[in-house]
Amino acid sequence: MRQVYIHGLGQTASSWEPVLHLLGAPESSVCPDLAKLVSTEKITYPLLYHAFARLCDGLEEPLVLCGLSLGGVLALHYTVEHPERVGALVLIAPQYKMPKRLLQIQNVLFRFMPPAMFRETGFAKAQFVQFCGSMMDLDFSGALSRISCPTLVLCGSRDRANQRACRELVQRLSKAELRMVAGAGHELNRETPEKLAPLLRDFYARTLQGGNHP
């Protein structure tokens, strides 16, 4: 199975490097830089998702999608639309229905942050604000029944903003399991790669039988 690792908003593809190193991920693994998938100045969630979907469509199936935060939303969205192409799913601190109030608060905070803080992500400040606004109405609640592949949902014990959504998601998916990562916050790939890698390795070993897993 082809493994695809999708980073969160505010991260880059390199955010996965410590995890992939510890995991011993196959060289065939794909880790896209989301900011480079969309070539236009206008960045919205629909534009990014369609670019991500084109990337996945061009890969040999079945896919293993592993996404954090925004990456988890993209992975969930693609699996809902193409369940036959995804063999396993890892969702780290995902939301299946966007918390509008949280996004609104984030947008207010972004507006007061200096532009320099956004440069390393590949997105400009204005693009960040515009992008978050474009996600407000996302809601996959009515389509989760389409997902039948094994799913691992992960959340840090200190990531209180996403714990409820993670627990609800596990209840709504037929083959999902939840693992809480003790002492960790939101960005598990950056904060605790040494804890995340073994959880992924165990999940792959149990679910990718006969596949190409570490």
N, C-alpha and C positions, 0 to 999 in steps of 0.2 A: 504494500500500500504506500502511496506517496503521501508523505507528511508535509503539511503546510502550517507554518507558524505565523500568526497575525498579531502584530503589536498593538498597543493601546494608543489613544490620542495623547500627544505630548511625548511619545516615544518614537524610536526609529527601529529599523530592522536589527541594528546592532544590539538592541536591548535584549535580544534572545541569545546572544553569543555565549554567555556563561552557562545557561541552561543546556544549550545544544552541545557544548563541550563536555559537561558533566554527564549528559545523557548518552553521549557517543552516537548522536543522531546520524543516520545515513547521509552520504554525500548528495543523494538525490533529493534531500529535504529542500523545501522552498520557503523562503522567508522574505516576502515582498516588503519594500519600503512604500508605505501607503501614499506618502506625499508625492512620490514619483509616478504613481499609477494614473493620476489625472494631470493632464498637460495644460489645462486652462487656468486662468487666474481665479475664476469663479469655482469655489469648492463647496459642494453640497453633498449631503449623504447619498442621495440617489445617484449622482455622478460617480462618487467613489464606489458605491456598491456595484454598479454596472461594470466598472473597470475591474473590480475584484472578481466578479462573476466571469468575465471574459478570461481572466487569468486562470481560474479554476477549470473553466470549460476546455482550456487547451492542455490540461494535464491528464495523464492516463489515470483512469479510475480503477479501483475505488480510492477515495481520498480519506486521509485522517486530518481533520481540521482542528487546530489548537489555537484558540484566540483569547486574548486578555482584554477585558473591558470593551472598547470599541471593536477590537479584533474578535471578541466573543459575539458581539452583535452581528458583525459581518458573517461569521461562521454559522451562527444560528439562522440568519436570513437565507444564506445559500442552501443550507440543509433543508429548510422548509420548502424552498422552491425546487430543489433537485435531490430529494431523499435517496433516489436510486444511485447517485454518484458518491455518496458519503458512507464509508464503512465504519467510521468511529468519530466521535466528537468529544473535544475537551473544551469546556467553557470556564474561564477564570474570571470571577467577579462580573458576570454578565447581567444585563437587564433584558427581559423579554417584552417589557412594556415601559417606555421611557418615562422616568419620573420628571414631569414637566417643571415642578418647583425647583428640583435640584439643578436642572439644566439652566433655568432662569437665574439662579444664584451664581452658577458658574459663569454665565455670560456677563453678569455684573462685575464679577471679580476680574475676568479677562480684560474688561474695558479699562480697569485701573492699573493693569500690569504694564510695564515698559515693553516696547516692541522687541528689545534685545532678548527677552526671556523666551521668545518663540522661535528664534533663528535656528537653533539646533534641531528642531522638529521638522524643518522643511516647509512649515506653514507660516505665513505672515499673521500678524495679530488680527487684522480684519478678516482673514480667512477663518481663523479659529472661531471668532464670534459668529460669522455667517454659517459655518458648518454646524455648530451646536444648535443654532436656531432651526436648521433644516431637519433635525432629528426629533423635534418635539412630538410629532404625531405617530411615531413608530410604535406598533403594537402587534405582536405575533401571537397573542393569546388564542385566537381562533384557529391557528394553523399548526399548533404544536403537536397535534395528534398525527401529523404526517411523518413525524420523526420516529423511526423505529430502531435506529442503530444504537449500539452501546454508547453511553454518554457519561463522562466524568465531569462533575461540577465542583469547582474549587473556589474557596474563599478564605481570606485571612481572618483570623479571630478578631483583629482590630479593625477590620473593614466593615464597620457597622452599617454604612450606607447601602451595602449590597447584599448583606446576609439574608434579609427577608426574601428578596427576589430569587436568590439561589435556592433557598428551601422550597419556595413555591414552584420553581422550575422543576426540581427533582420530583415533586409530587405530580406534576402534569405530564412528564415524559415516561414512557413505558419501560425503558431500560436505563434509567439514570441512577447514579449514586453520588452522594455528597461527601466531600472530604474537607474539613476545616483545618487550616494550617495554623497551628498554635504560635502566637506571638508575632504573626505577620500582618502587614497592612494590605494595601490595594495592589501594589505592583509586585507580585510574587516573582516575576522573572528577574527583576532588578534587586529586590530586597533579600529574598531568600532562595536563590537558585539551588543551593545545596539541599533544600527541603522539597523544592518543586520537582527536580529531576528524578528522584526515586519514586515519587508518586506517579509520574508519567511512565516511567519504566515499568512499574508494576501493572498499571492499567494496560499498557501495550502488550505485555507478556500474557495477560489474561484474556484479551479481546482480539488480538491480531494473530490468532493461530493460523499457521501456514502462510502468514504474510511476511513482509519485510520489516521487522522491528528490531530495535537494539537488543 
